[in-house]
Amino acid sequence: MAHASREDLYHPEVDIEDLENYVPGGYHPTLIGDTFGSGRYTVVHKLGFGGYSTIWLARDQQRQRYVSLKILTARASSDSREGQILTYLMKSDLTHAGKQFIPPLLDQFSFHGPNGHHRCLVGEPAGCSISKSKEDSTNFMFPPDAARSIAAQLLLGLSYLHANGVCHGDLHLRNFLLRIPDFDGLSTAELYQRFGEPSEVPIRRVDGKLGEPHAPPHAIYPMAMSMPANELDNPEIIISDYGTSFVVSQTPSPTLHTPALYSPPEEFFNEPITRPTAADIWTLGVNLYEVLGERPLFETFAWDRDDIVAEMINTLGQPPVRWWNCWANRSEFFEADGSWVTDFRRISTPVFRRLRQRLWDMGRGETEQTCQWDVAGGELRALENLLRAMLAFEPAERPTADQLLRSEYMVKWALPAWERQRQRQRQRQRQRQRQRQRQRQRQNSAH
């Protein structure tokens, strides 16, 4: 259990939302069995939480199916454009393979609660994030072909967003969700049998008073949906969370909300984001390395901004002169000629570990004989070219998502892996249909 500080209102708990947000303007106090949308949606479990929302699994009584309810904090509800962005993306008549990786918005409504006015977005339930899937696995990696397929899906999804003039602005592994097998046929009791009943922890105020009406009497732990990466042969991806996304043409001076480790260099050097889609491309490039291997591309201990810039330079070489010259803390890491500073406090001077070396270090095998990639066929070289293009320091030099889909890596390895996955899924679908037909025939002949 975490310890309360003097300023805390509630005793903190781990693995649940920040309880300090159960105040006016914050989360809506939600319990299992609560209904929303004029009684249409009944909460049966919890799917997750973020800084601006809690996400619940609910039964849609009208359609007899499970849905996700994303209930925004009252504070975020007033200015969130997420519902508008998703509506806009769903209405697009663009025939594009990437549309299937964007979560459909099934319904949205507002309601009033003890902490204010809340927006609720209704969507399809998804499984865990890629981040959690990797954490739950034995080797932090997807099988090679599954990893290639995910890379294709993510780039197709981003291409669809950009084709509609939308910048995501917050791409990271926790916002890439895995689709779950359809469980609409399960009753609530069967759902609990498979995934466990909702588990709760009391919410206790530091001063001993009751938390209600602003907080519920207890918080719910998210549903235990274990989807270990190493066991997934046919992962299907959803790019989620459009809370900070925007239409590029309507947003003259956008702000990015990407975690520092994935942020583009223009953000670190305080340049205005004049090419937001190019910022998305950089961010996806950093993510793709982590999706394809076991570890992050840039490795720092405390996500210190100067450390991250040093890691970028270590990986990709020297940045543009204007950034190199204005980096206030450069002398802590590099000499003027770009060599590492020799510091008597360091055990040893760091070694440059360029992008090519990091591809060998990603966990897929460190020699041509042991590597899981098609080294002889040129896969590693093609992957290096793809990532190097996405991680160009100058935003104007990064290719568009459409151009990247035509890259050698995508055409020869990633997109074919996705196509093979689709064929397997179609085959299984046909098998299931044949099984159902045979069952119906047996039932008819029995009558």
C-alpha positions as CSV (number, residue, x, y, z in Angstrom):
1,M,0.0,0.0,0.0
2,A,1.3,3.5,-0.9
3,H,1.5,6.0,2.0
4,A,-0.5,9.2,2.2
5,S,1.3,12.5,2.2
6,R,0.2,15.4,4.4
7,E,-1.7,17.0,1.5
8,D,-3.5,13.8,0.4
9,L,-7.3,13.6,0.9
10,Y,-7.4,9.8,0.5
11,H,-5.1,7.0,1.5
12,P,-3.6,6.0,-1.9
13,E,-3.8,2.5,-3.4
14,V,-1.8,0.9,-6.2
15,D,-3.1,-0.4,-9.5
16,I,-6.2,1.8,-9.4
17,E,-6.9,5.4,-10.5
18,D,-5.5,8.4,-8.6
19,L,-8.1,8.6,-5.7
20,E,-7.2,12.3,-5.3
21,N,-9.3,12.8,-8.4
22,Y,-12.5,11.9,-6.6
23,V,-13.3,15.6,-6.0
24,P,-15.5,18.2,-7.8
25,G,-14.2,18.4,-11.3
26,G,-12.8,14.9,-11.1
27,Y,-13.9,11.3,-11.7
28,H,-17.5,10.2,-11.5
29,P,-17.9,7.8,-8.6
30,T,-18.9,4.6,-10.4
31,L,-19.9,1.2,-9.0
32,I,-20.7,-2.2,-10.5
33,G,-24.5,-2.3,-11.3
34,D,-24.7,1.4,-12.0
35,T,-26.7,2.3,-15.1
36,F,-26.1,5.0,-17.6
37,G,-27.8,6.3,-20.8
38,S,-31.3,6.3,-19.4
39,G,-30.9,2.7,-18.1
40,R,-29.5,1.3,-21.3
41,Y,-26.0,0.5,-20.1
42,T,-25.3,-1.5,-16.9
43,V,-21.8,-1.6,-15.5
44,V,-20.5,-5.1,-15.0
45,H,-16.7,-4.6,-14.6
46,K,-13.9,-2.1,-15.0
47,L,-11.6,-2.1,-18.0
48,G,-9.1,0.6,-17.0
49,F,-8.4,4.2,-16.1
50,G,-6.3,7.2,-17.2
51,G,-5.6,10.7,-15.9
52,Y,-8.8,12.0,-17.5
53,S,-11.2,9.1,-17.4
54,T,-12.3,5.7,-16.0
55,I,-13.3,3.0,-18.4
56,W,-16.0,0.4,-17.7
57,L,-17.3,-2.7,-19.2
58,A,-21.1,-2.5,-19.5
59,R,-23.9,-4.5,-20.9
60,D,-26.0,-2.7,-23.6
61,Q,-29.5,-3.9,-22.7
62,Q,-30.9,-2.7,-26.0
63,R,-28.4,-4.5,-28.3
64,Q,-27.6,-7.4,-25.9
65,R,-23.8,-6.9,-26.3
66,Y,-20.9,-5.6,-24.2
67,V,-19.6,-2.1,-24.6
68,S,-17.0,0.1,-23.1
69,L,-18.0,3.3,-21.2
70,K,-15.3,5.9,-21.1
71,I,-16.5,8.4,-18.4
72,L,-14.4,11.6,-18.6
73,T,-13.6,13.6,-15.5
74,A,-15.9,16.7,-15.2
75,R,-12.9,18.9,-15.8
76,A,-11.9,17.1,-19.1
77,S,-15.6,16.8,-20.2
78,S,-16.0,20.5,-20.9
79,D,-13.3,20.9,-23.4
80,S,-12.6,17.3,-24.7
81,R,-12.9,17.0,-28.5
82,E,-12.5,13.2,-28.4
83,G,-16.1,12.5,-29.2
84,Q,-16.0,15.0,-32.1
85,I,-12.8,13.5,-33.5
86,L,-14.1,9.9,-33.4
87,T,-17.4,11.0,-35.0
88,Y,-15.5,12.8,-37.7
89,L,-13.2,9.7,-38.3
90,M,-16.2,7.3,-38.4
91,K,-18.2,9.5,-40.9
92,S,-15.2,9.7,-43.3
93,D,-16.2,8.0,-46.5
94,L,-12.6,7.4,-47.3
95,T,-12.1,3.7,-48.3
96,H,-8.9,3.0,-46.5
97,A,-7.5,-0.2,-45.0
98,G,-6.5,1.7,-41.9
99,K,-10.0,2.6,-40.8
100,Q,-10.4,-0.8,-39.0
101,F,-7.7,0.2,-36.5
102,I,-9.7,3.2,-35.2
103,P,-12.2,2.5,-32.4
104,P,-15.8,3.0,-33.6
105,L,-17.9,5.4,-31.4
106,L,-21.2,3.6,-30.8
107,D,-22.9,6.3,-28.7
108,Q,-22.1,9.4,-26.6
109,F,-24.0,11.3,-23.9
110,S,-23.6,13.6,-20.9
111,F,-24.9,13.3,-17.4
112,H,-24.6,15.1,-14.1
113,G,-23.0,13.6,-11.0
114,P,-21.8,14.8,-7.6
115,N,-18.5,15.9,-9.1
116,G,-20.0,17.8,-12.0
117,H,-21.0,17.3,-15.6
118,H,-19.5,14.2,-17.3
119,R,-19.2,13.1,-21.0
120,C,-19.4,9.4,-21.6
121,L,-18.1,7.8,-24.8
122,V,-19.5,4.3,-25.7
123,G,-17.2,2.0,-27.8
124,E,-16.3,-1.6,-28.4
125,P,-14.5,-3.2,-25.4
126,A,-10.8,-3.8,-26.1
127,G,-8.2,-6.0,-24.3
128,C,-5.0,-4.9,-22.6
129,S,-2.5,-2.5,-24.1
130,I,0.6,-3.6,-26.0
131,S,2.6,-2.3,-23.0
132,K,0.8,-4.7,-20.6
133,S,0.9,-7.5,-23.1
134,K,4.7,-7.2,-23.2
135,E,4.9,-7.0,-19.4
136,D,2.8,-10.2,-19.0
137,S,5.0,-12.2,-21.5
138,T,8.0,-14.4,-20.7
139,N,10.4,-12.5,-23.1
140,F,8.7,-9.1,-23.6
141,M,8.3,-9.8,-27.3
142,F,5.6,-10.8,-29.8
143,P,6.4,-13.7,-32.2
144,P,8.3,-12.3,-35.2
145,D,5.5,-12.5,-37.7
146,A,3.0,-11.1,-35.1
147,A,5.3,-8.1,-34.5
148,R,5.6,-7.4,-38.2
149,S,1.8,-7.5,-38.5
150,I,1.4,-5.1,-35.6
151,A,3.9,-2.7,-37.3
152,A,1.8,-2.8,-40.5
153,Q,-1.5,-2.3,-38.6
154,L,-0.1,0.7,-36.7
155,L,1.2,2.4,-39.8
156,L,-2.1,1.7,-41.7
157,G,-4.1,3.2,-38.8
158,L,-1.9,6.3,-38.6
159,S,-2.1,6.7,-42.4
160,Y,-5.9,6.7,-42.1
161,L,-5.8,9.4,-39.4
162,H,-3.4,11.6,-41.4
163,A,-5.4,11.0,-44.6
164,N,-8.3,12.6,-42.7
165,G,-6.1,15.5,-41.5
166,V,-6.1,14.3,-37.9
167,C,-2.9,14.3,-35.7
168,H,-3.1,11.8,-32.9
169,G,-0.5,13.7,-30.7
170,D,-0.1,11.0,-28.0
171,L,1.1,7.7,-29.5
172,H,2.6,5.3,-27.1
173,L,2.3,1.6,-26.2
174,R,-0.4,2.1,-23.5
175,N,-2.6,3.7,-26.2
176,F,-2.3,0.7,-28.6
177,L,-4.9,-1.8,-27.5
178,L,-5.4,-5.5,-28.5
179,R,-8.8,-6.5,-29.8
180,I,-10.4,-9.2,-27.8
181,P,-12.3,-12.2,-29.1
182,D,-16.0,-11.5,-29.2
183,F,-17.6,-12.4,-25.9
184,D,-21.1,-11.0,-26.4
185,G,-22.5,-14.5,-26.1
186,L,-21.4,-14.8,-22.4
187,S,-23.8,-14.0,-19.6
188,T,-22.4,-11.8,-16.8
189,A,-21.9,-14.9,-14.7
190,E,-20.0,-16.6,-17.5
191,L,-17.9,-13.5,-18.0
192,Y,-17.0,-13.5,-14.2
193,Q,-16.2,-17.2,-14.5
194,R,-13.7,-16.5,-17.3
195,F,-12.2,-13.2,-16.1
196,G,-12.9,-13.2,-12.4
197,E,-15.5,-11.2,-10.4
198,P,-14.8,-7.4,-9.8
199,S,-12.4,-7.0,-7.0
200,E,-12.6,-4.0,-4.8
201,V,-10.6,-2.0,-2.2
202,P,-12.2,0.5,0.3
203,I,-11.6,4.2,-0.3
204,R,-10.5,5.8,3.0
205,R,-10.1,9.5,3.6
206,V,-7.0,10.5,5.6
207,D,-9.2,12.6,8.0
208,G,-11.4,9.6,8.7
209,K,-14.6,11.2,7.2
210,L,-16.8,9.6,4.6
211,G,-15.6,10.1,1.0
212,E,-19.2,10.1,-0.3
213,P,-20.8,11.7,-2.3
214,H,-17.6,12.7,-4.2
215,A,-15.9,9.2,-4.0
216,P,-17.5,5.8,-4.1
217,P,-17.2,3.6,-0.9
218,H,-14.7,1.4,-2.8
219,A,-12.6,1.4,-5.9
220,I,-12.6,-1.5,-8.4
221,Y,-9.5,-3.2,-9.8
222,P,-9.4,-3.5,-13.6
223,M,-10.5,-6.8,-15.2
224,A,-7.6,-9.3,-15.4
225,M,-7.3,-9.8,-19.1
226,S,-4.0,-11.5,-19.6
227,M,-2.8,-11.5,-23.2
228,P,0.9,-12.3,-23.0
229,A,2.7,-11.0,-26.1
230,N,4.7,-14.2,-26.7
231,E,1.5,-16.2,-27.0
232,L,-0.3,-14.0,-29.6
233,D,0.0,-15.2,-33.2
234,N,-2.8,-13.1,-34.6
235,P,-2.8,-9.7,-32.7
236,E,-5.4,-7.2,-33.8
237,I,-4.7,-3.6,-32.9
238,I,-6.8,-0.5,-32.0
239,I,-5.2,2.9,-31.8
240,S,-7.0,4.4,-28.8
241,D,-7.3,7.7,-26.8
242,Y,-8.1,10.7,-28.9
243,G,-8.4,13.0,-25.9
244,T,-5.5,15.2,-27.2
245,S,-5.9,14.6,-30.9
246,F,-6.8,17.5,-33.3
247,V,-7.7,18.4,-36.9
248,V,-4.4,19.9,-38.2
249,S,-6.1,22.5,-40.4
250,Q,-8.1,23.8,-37.5
251,T,-5.2,24.0,-35.0
252,P,-2.7,26.7,-35.8
253,S,-0.3,26.2,-32.8
254,P,-0.9,22.7,-31.4
255,T,0.5,21.2,-28.2
256,L,1.7,17.6,-28.1
257,H,1.0,15.4,-25.1
258,T,3.4,12.6,-26.0
259,P,5.5,11.1,-23.1
260,A,9.0,12.5,-23.1
261,L,10.7,9.2,-24.2
262,Y,8.6,9.2,-27.5
263,S,8.5,13.0,-28.1
264,P,10.1,14.4,-31.3
265,P,13.3,16.5,-31.0
266,E,11.5,19.7,-32.1
267,E,9.6,19.5,-28.8
268,F,12.8,19.3,-26.8
269,F,14.2,22.3,-28.5
270,N,11.0,24.4,-28.0
271,E,10.4,24.8,-31.7
272,P,6.7,25.4,-32.7
273,I,5.1,22.2,-34.0
274,T,4.5,23.3,-37.6
275,R,4.3,19.8,-38.9
276,P,2.2,17.8,-36.4
277,T,1.8,14.8,-38.6
278,A,5.6,14.6,-38.9
279,A,5.7,14.6,-35.0
280,D,3.4,11.6,-35.1
281,I,5.7,9.8,-37.6
282,W,8.8,10.3,-35.2
283,T,6.7,9.0,-32.3
284,L,5.5,6.0,-34.1
285,G,9.1,5.2,-35.2
286,V,10.3,5.2,-31.6
287,N,7.3,2.9,-30.7
288,L,7.9,0.5,-33.6
289,Y,11.3,-0.4,-32.4
290,E,9.8,-1.3,-29.0
291,V,6.9,-3.2,-30.7
292,L,9.3,-5.2,-32.8
293,G,11.8,-6.0,-30.1
294,E,12.0,-6.4,-26.3
295,R,13.2,-3.0,-25.1
296,P,12.7,0.8,-25.7
297,L,14.8,2.5,-28.4
298,F,16.1,5.2,-26.0
299,E,17.1,4.0,-22.6
300,T,17.4,6.4,-19.7
301,F,17.1,6.0,-16.0
302,A,14.8,8.8,-15.0
303,W,13.3,10.0,-18.3
304,D,15.5,13.1,-17.9
305,R,15.1,15.3,-21.0
306,D,18.8,15.9,-21.4
307,D,19.5,12.2,-21.1
308,I,16.9,11.5,-23.8
309,V,18.4,14.1,-26.2
310,A,21.9,12.5,-25.5
311,E,20.3,9.1,-26.3
312,M,18.8,10.4,-29.6
313,I,22.3,11.7,-30.6
314,N,23.9,8.5,-29.5
315,T,21.5,6.5,-31.7
316,L,21.1,8.8,-34.8
317,G,24.2,11.1,-34.9
318,Q,24.5,14.8,-34.5
319,P,21.3,16.9,-34.7
320,P,20.9,20.1,-36.8
321,V,23.5,22.8,-35.9
322,R,20.8,25.2,-34.5
323,W,19.8,22.6,-31.9
324,W,23.4,21.5,-31.2
325,N,24.4,25.0,-30.5
326,C,21.4,26.0,-28.4
327,W,21.4,22.9,-26.2
328,A,22.2,24.4,-22.8
329,N,23.5,21.2,-21.1
330,R,25.3,19.8,-24.1
331,S,28.7,20.1,-22.4
332,E,27.7,17.6,-19.7
333,F,27.5,14.9,-22.4
334,F,29.5,16.0,-25.5
335,E,32.6,17.9,-26.5
336,A,32.1,20.6,-29.2
337,D,33.4,18.1,-31.8
338,G,30.6,15.6,-30.9
339,S,32.7,13.1,-29.0
340,W,31.6,12.0,-25.5
341,V,32.8,14.1,-22.5
342,T,35.4,12.2,-20.5
343,D,34.3,12.6,-17.0
344,F,36.5,11.3,-14.1
345,R,33.3,10.5,-12.1
346,R,32.2,8.0,-14.8
347,I,33.4,4.4,-14.5
348,S,33.9,4.5,-18.3
349,T,33.1,6.8,-21.2
350,P,29.9,5.8,-23.0
351,V,30.1,4.0,-26.3
352,F,28.2,5.3,-29.3
353,R,25.4,2.7,-29.9
354,R,24.1,3.6,-33.3
355,L,20.7,2.6,-34.7
356,R,22.2,-0.4,-36.6
357,Q,23.7,-1.8,-33.4
358,R,20.5,-1.2,-31.5
359,L,18.7,-3.4,-34.1
360,W,21.0,-6.2,-33.3
361,D,20.4,-5.5,-29.6
362,M,16.6,-5.6,-29.8
363,G,16.4,-9.2,-28.5
364,R,15.9,-11.0,-31.8
365,G,19.4,-12.5,-31.9
366,E,22.8,-10.9,-32.2
367,T,24.3,-12.7,-35.2
368,E,23.1,-13.4,-38.7
369,Q,22.8,-17.1,-37.8
370,T,20.7,-16.6,-34.6
371,C,18.6,-13.6,-35.7
372,Q,14.9,-14.1,-36.1
373,W,14.7,-11.5,-38.9
374,D,15.3,-12.4,-42.5
375,V,18.8,-11.0,-42.5
376,A,19.9,-12.7,-45.7
377,G,16.9,-11.4,-47.5
378,G,17.6,-7.8,-46.3
379,E,15.0,-7.4,-43.6
380,L,17.3,-5.8,-41.1
381,R,18.6,-3.3,-43.6
382,A,15.1,-2.4,-44.7
383,L,14.0,-2.0,-41.1
384,E,17.0,0.3,-40.4
385,N,16.1,2.4,-43.5
386,L,12.4,2.6,-42.4
387,L,13.3,3.7,-38.8
388,R,16.0,6.1,-40.0
389,A,13.5,7.8,-42.3
390,M,10.9,8.1,-39.5
391,L,13.5,9.4,-37.1
392,A,15.0,12.2,-39.3
393,F,15.8,15.1,-37.0
394,E,14.3,17.6,-39.4
395,P,10.5,17.3,-39.4
396,A,10.3,18.2,-43.1
397,E,12.6,15.3,-44.0
398,R,10.3,12.6,-42.4
399,P,8.2,10.7,-45.0
400,T,4.4,10.7,-44.8
401,A,2.6,7.6,-43.5
402,D,1.6,6.8,-47.1
403,Q,5.2,7.0,-48.3
404,L,6.3,4.7,-45.5
405,L,3.6,2.1,-46.4
406,R,5.4,1.9,-49.8
407,S,8.8,1.3,-48.1
408,E,10.7,-1.9,-48.7
409,Y,10.2,-3.1,-45.1
410,M,6.4,-2.6,-45.2
411,V,6.0,-4.1,-48.7
412,K,8.2,-7.1,-48.3
413,W,7.8,-8.0,-44.6
414,A,5.2,-6.1,-42.5
415,L,2.2,-5.9,-44.9
416,P,2.5,-9.6,-46.0
417,A,2.6,-10.7,-42.3
418,W,-0.7,-8.8,-41.8
419,E,-2.2,-10.3,-44.9
420,R,-1.2,-13.8,-43.7
421,Q,-2.9,-13.1,-40.4
422,R,-6.1,-12.0,-42.2
423,Q,-6.1,-15.2,-44.3
424,R,-5.8,-17.3,-41.1
425,Q,-8.6,-15.4,-39.5
426,R,-10.8,-15.9,-42.6
427,Q,-10.0,-19.6,-42.6
428,R,-11.0,-19.9,-39.0
429,Q,-14.2,-18.0,-39.6
430,R,-15.2,-20.4,-42.4
431,Q,-14.4,-23.3,-40.1
432,R,-16.7,-21.9,-37.4
433,Q,-19.5,-21.3,-39.9
434,R,-19.2,-24.9,-41.1
435,Q,-19.3,-26.1,-37.5
436,R,-22.4,-24.1,-36.8
437,Q,-24.1,-25.4,-40.0
438,R,-23.3,-29.0,-39.0
439,Q,-24.7,-28.3,-35.5
440,R,-27.9,-26.9,-37.0
441,Q,-28.2,-29.9,-39.4
442,R,-27.8,-32.3,-36.5
443,Q,-30.4,-30.5,-34.5
444,N,-32.9,-30.4,-37.5
445,S,-32.4,-34.1,-38.2
446,A,-32.9,-34.9,-34.5
447,H,-36.3,-33.2,-34.7
